[in-house]
Amino acid sequence: MKVNDIVHYQKKIMATFPNSYCFTKRMAEHLLIENNQRNIPLCFIRPSIIGATLDEPFPGWTDSIGLVSGLYLIAGLGILREIPGD
């Protein structure tokens, strides 16, 4: 498989997902539901406190301004200069 093939199929497979995290999370949920032969009650919790990235696609990248990402935004804009804490 060539790099161009990977890019081509990635776009085709992940067409409705905004990123690989959402795609792989949904894939895991699907597998658990499909293979739940004992009908064990399942509950999927998606953490809402996902922070910014270290490197990819570029340092500090995030696709949300909710929760902690809002702090990144206002600190990056220079509005927030310090956060008092204990």
DRENDO-1510 file (C-alpha; in Angstrom, 1 decimal, always signed):
<recs>
REC; n; res; u; v; w
REC; 1; MET; +0.0; +0.0; +0.0 .
REC; 2; LYS; +1.3; +3.4; -0.9 .
REC; 3; VAL; +1.0; +6.7; +1.0 .
REC; 4; ASN; -1.4; +8.0; -1.7 .
REC; 5; ASP; -3.6; +5.0; -1.1 .
REC; 6; ILE; -3.7; +5.6; +2.6 .
REC; 7; VAL; -4.8; +9.2; +2.1 .
REC; 8; HIS; -7.4; +8.2; -0.5 .
REC; 9; TYR; -9.0; +5.5; +1.7 .
REC; 10; GLN; -8.7; +7.7; +4.8 .
REC; 11; LYS; -10.9; +10.3; +3.2 .
REC; 12; LYS; -13.3; +7.7; +2.0 .
REC; 13; ILE; -13.6; +5.8; +5.3 .
REC; 14; MET; -13.7; +8.9; +7.6 .
REC; 15; ALA; -16.0; +11.0; +5.4 .
REC; 16; THR; -18.5; +11.6; +8.2 .
REC; 17; PHE; -16.1; +11.9; +11.1 .
REC; 18; PRO; -14.2; +15.1; +11.9 .
REC; 19; ASN; -11.1; +13.3; +13.1 .
REC; 20; SER; -9.5; +9.9; +13.9 .
REC; 21; TYR; -10.5; +10.0; +17.6 .
REC; 22; CYS; -14.2; +10.2; +16.7 .
REC; 23; PHE; -13.8; +7.5; +14.1 .
REC; 24; THR; -11.9; +5.0; +16.3 .
REC; 25; LYS; -14.2; +5.7; +19.3 .
REC; 26; ARG; -17.3; +4.9; +17.1 .
REC; 27; MET; -15.6; +1.8; +15.7 .
REC; 28; ALA; -15.0; +0.5; +19.3 .
REC; 29; GLU; -18.6; +1.3; +20.3 .
REC; 30; HIS; -19.9; -0.6; +17.2 .
REC; 31; LEU; -17.7; -3.6; +17.9 .
REC; 32; LEU; -18.9; -3.8; +21.6 .
REC; 33; ILE; -22.5; -3.5; +20.6 .
REC; 34; GLU; -22.3; -6.0; +17.8 .
REC; 35; ASN; -20.5; -8.6; +20.0 .
REC; 36; ASN; -22.6; -8.1; +23.2 .
REC; 37; GLN; -24.0; -11.6; +23.1 .
REC; 38; ARG; -24.9; -11.6; +26.8 .
REC; 39; ASN; -26.9; -8.4; +26.5 .
REC; 40; ILE; -24.8; -6.6; +29.1 .
REC; 41; PRO; -26.0; -3.0; +29.5 .
REC; 42; LEU; -23.5; -0.7; +28.0 .
REC; 43; CYS; -22.9; +3.0; +28.5 .
REC; 44; PHE; -20.3; +4.9; +26.4 .
REC; 45; ILE; -18.9; +8.1; +28.0 .
REC; 46; ARG; -17.0; +10.5; +25.9 .
REC; 47; PRO; -14.7; +12.7; +27.9 .
REC; 48; SER; -15.4; +16.4; +27.3 .
REC; 49; ILE; -12.0; +17.6; +28.6 .
REC; 50; ILE; -9.8; +16.7; +25.6 .
REC; 51; GLY; -7.0; +19.2; +25.5 .
REC; 52; ALA; -4.9; +20.6; +22.7 .
REC; 53; THR; -2.3; +18.6; +20.8 .
REC; 54; LEU; +1.4; +18.7; +21.4 .
REC; 55; ASP; +2.5; +18.2; +17.7 .
REC; 56; GLU; -0.2; +17.2; +15.2 .
REC; 57; PRO; -1.6; +18.5; +13.0 .
REC; 58; PHE; +0.2; +21.5; +14.6 .
REC; 59; PRO; +1.1; +22.5; +18.2 .
REC; 60; GLY; -1.9; +23.6; +20.2 .
REC; 61; TRP; -4.5; +22.5; +17.7 .
REC; 62; THR; -8.0; +21.8; +19.0 .
REC; 63; ASP; -11.4; +21.6; +17.2 .
REC; 64; SER; -13.4; +22.9; +20.1 .
REC; 65; ILE; -13.5; +26.0; +22.3 .
REC; 66; GLY; -15.4; +24.2; +25.1 .
REC; 67; LEU; -14.2; +23.8; +28.6 .
REC; 68; VAL; -10.4; +23.9; +28.9 .
REC; 69; SER; -10.0; +24.8; +25.2 .
REC; 70; GLY; -11.7; +28.1; +25.9 .
REC; 71; LEU; -8.8; +28.8; +28.2 .
REC; 72; TYR; -6.3; +28.1; +25.5 .
REC; 73; LEU; -8.2; +30.5; +23.2 .
REC; 74; ILE; -8.4; +33.5; +25.6 .
REC; 75; ALA; -4.8; +32.9; +26.7 .
REC; 76; GLY; -3.6; +32.7; +23.1 .
REC; 77; LEU; -5.4; +35.9; +22.3 .
REC; 78; GLY; -3.7; +37.6; +25.3 .
REC; 79; ILE; -7.0; +38.3; +27.1 .
REC; 80; LEU; -6.1; +35.9; +30.0 .
REC; 81; ARG; -2.7; +36.5; +31.4 .
REC; 82; GLU; -2.8; +34.5; +34.6 .
REC; 83; ILE; -4.9; +31.9; +36.4 .
REC; 84; PRO; -4.8; +32.0; +40.2 .
REC; 85; GLY; -4.7; +28.6; +41.7 .
REC; 86; ASP; -3.9; +26.7; +44.9 .
</recs>
